Amino acid sequence: MKIADIRPGMSNIAIEAKVVDKGEVREVQTRYGPRSVADFTLEDDTGQISLSLWEKQINSVAIGDTVSIDGGYSTQFRDKLQLNIPKNGKLEITK
């Protein structure tokens, strides 16, 4: 799948894209207590999308990496399309 094909509310997304930007790591309150989250920008030849990574996943990815995501889902947050990875989803660095 390409970034341009992703719409809000989709699930089981499989995509490969390059990490082009990393936002600040921030602490947020969740129903499970405080957790760290950071937003990354992914890019392919069709566009860009924001990817939210939590806790240990944050430091496993760097700008310039090409990542493969399997089992992701999309949401809309503050009018911005976001890609998320559930606990049973997969994130791998391919390059």
N, C-alpha and C positions, 0 to 999 in steps of 0.2 A: 504494500500500500504506500502511496505517496502522501505527503503532508497536505497537499491541496484537496485530497479526497476525504480528509477527516472532518466530521461534523460533530456538534455537541451531542452527547448521549450515546455515542458509539461504544461498543465493547469488543473485546477480543482482538484488539488492534495489533498487527505485526508490522514493524517499520524499521528501516535502517536510515540513520541520519547522522550528520556531523554536529558536534557540540561547538557552538560559536560564541557563547557568552554564559557567564555564571553570575547570578545575583548574590547578594549578601545572605549569609546564613542567619536565620532569625529563630527565636524561640516563640512557639505558639502554644496556647492552652488547648488541649484536646480532651475528649472524654476519658482518655487514658492517662491524663496528666500532661505536664509540659514536654514538648518534643521539639527537636531542631528540624528545620525545613529550609531548602534553598531552591530557587527557580533557575533553571537552565534554559537556554534557547537552542533549539535544534533546527537544523537547516538541511534541506535537500534541494534538488533542482526545480522543485515546484513551489517552495515557500519556506516559512518559518513557523514554529510552534513552541510554546512554553512547556517545559517539563518540570514537574515538582518532584524533588527527591527528598527522602526523609532519612534522618539518623545516619547509619553506617553507609548508605548508598551515596551520600553527599561527597565524601572524599574518595570514592572509587572512580569518579569520572573527572576528567580535566578538559579544558578548552583545547580543541584540536582533535580529540578522540572521535572516532566513528563508533556509534553504539547501535546495537540491535536490541529492539524491545519486542517482547512477545507477550500477549495477554494483557496489553494496556487498555485503558478506557479514557474517553474524553469527557471533559466538563467545560462549562462556561463559567468564569469567575470574573466579576467586574468587567463584563463585556469582552473578555479576552478568552480565546480558546486555549485550553490546557490539556496536556497529556499527563496521565497518572499511571502508576504501576501498582497494582494491588499486591498483597503479600504472596499470592500464588503466581504473580507475573514474573517475567524474566528480563533482566538487564545484563547485556554482555558488551564488553568492549571488543570490537572486531579489528580496529586499526589504531 
